């Protein structure tokens, strides 16, 4: 229950609609239950880039959906996440990817 409440609070802070919380949390638990070994914890760190100005010309598009990142003035721009290896993705693209494969899609670095 505590973890569910924590996840729900984090999703709310990310702007995810409340009616989408339960399916996302259920998927998180499913992925954790299907882990190869309980001794190998699933830990993923994703930082949300708060300023779109930090996007540079080296990463003009999301490597998962191949769509260009919008200009900083675009208020409808999806949240962009920054992996520890510095590669950037749309949040709605990288979160499902990491649920299936814990490696960065570009460099295959494990964020742990």
C-alpha positions in Angstrom: 0.0 0.0 0.0 2.8 2.4 0.9 4.6 1.8 -2.5 1.3 2.3 -4.3 0.7 5.6 -2.6 4.3 6.6 -3.4 4.0 5.7 -7.1 0.6 7.5 -7.3 2.1 10.7 -5.8 5.1 10.5 -8.2 2.8 10.1 -11.2 0.6 13.0 -10.0 3.8 15.2 -9.8 4.6 14.2 -13.4 1.2 15.3 -14.5 -0.2 11.8 -15.3 -4.0 11.8 -15.1 -5.3 10.1 -12.0 -7.3 7.5 -14.0 -4.1 6.3 -15.6 -2.3 5.7 -12.3 -3.6 2.2 -11.5 -2.7 0.6 -14.9 0.8 2.1 -14.7 1.3 0.9 -11.1 0.0 -2.5 -12.0 2.5 -2.7 -14.8 5.4 -1.7 -12.5 4.4 -4.5 -10.1 4.1 -7.0 -13.0 7.6 -6.1 -14.3 9.0 -6.4 -10.7 7.4 -9.8 -10.3 8.8 -11.1 -13.6 12.3 -10.1 -12.7 14.9 -12.8 -13.5 16.3 -12.8 -9.9 14.9 -11.3 -6.8 18.5 -10.6 -5.8 18.9 -8.2 -8.7 16.8 -5.2 -7.9 15.1 -3.2 -10.7 16.3 0.4 -10.1 15.9 3.0 -12.8 16.8 6.6 -12.4 15.2 9.1 -14.8 15.6 12.9 -14.5 13.0 15.1 -16.0 14.7 18.0 -17.9 13.0 21.1 -16.5 14.4 23.5 -19.1 14.1 22.5 -22.7 17.0 24.8 -23.5 19.3 22.1 -22.3 18.4 20.1 -25.4 21.3 20.3 -27.7 21.8 19.7 -31.4 23.3 16.2 -30.8 19.9 14.9 -29.7 17.3 16.6 -31.9 14.9 13.7 -31.7 13.7 10.8 -29.6 15.5 7.6 -30.6 12.4 5.5 -29.8 9.6 7.3 -31.6 12.0 9.2 -34.0 10.0 12.4 -33.5 11.9 15.7 -33.1 11.8 17.4 -29.8 9.6 20.5 -30.1 10.9 24.0 -29.5 10.9 25.3 -25.9 7.9 27.6 -26.7 5.7 24.6 -27.5 3.6 24.1 -24.3 2.2 20.8 -25.6 5.7 19.3 -25.7 5.8 16.0 -24.0 8.0 15.7 -20.9 11.6 14.8 -21.9 13.7 12.5 -19.8 17.4 12.4 -19.4 19.1 9.1 -18.7 22.3 8.9 -16.6 24.2 8.4 -19.9 22.9 11.8 -21.1 20.7 10.4 -23.9 17.2 12.0 -24.0 13.8 10.6 -24.8 10.2 11.5 -24.5 9.0 10.3 -21.2 6.0 8.4 -22.7 8.5 6.5 -24.9 11.3 5.6 -22.4 9.2 4.5 -19.5 7.5 1.6 -21.4 10.9 0.8 -23.0 12.5 0.5 -19.5 9.7 -1.7 -18.3 10.8 -4.2 -21.0 14.6 -3.6 -21.2 16.6 -1.8 -18.5 19.3 -0.6 -21.0 19.5 2.7 -22.8 18.2 2.2 -26.3 21.2 4.0 -27.9 24.3 3.1 -25.9 23.0 0.0 -24.1 24.4 1.4 -20.8 22.6 0.1 -17.7 21.4 3.1 -15.7 22.1 1.4 -12.4 
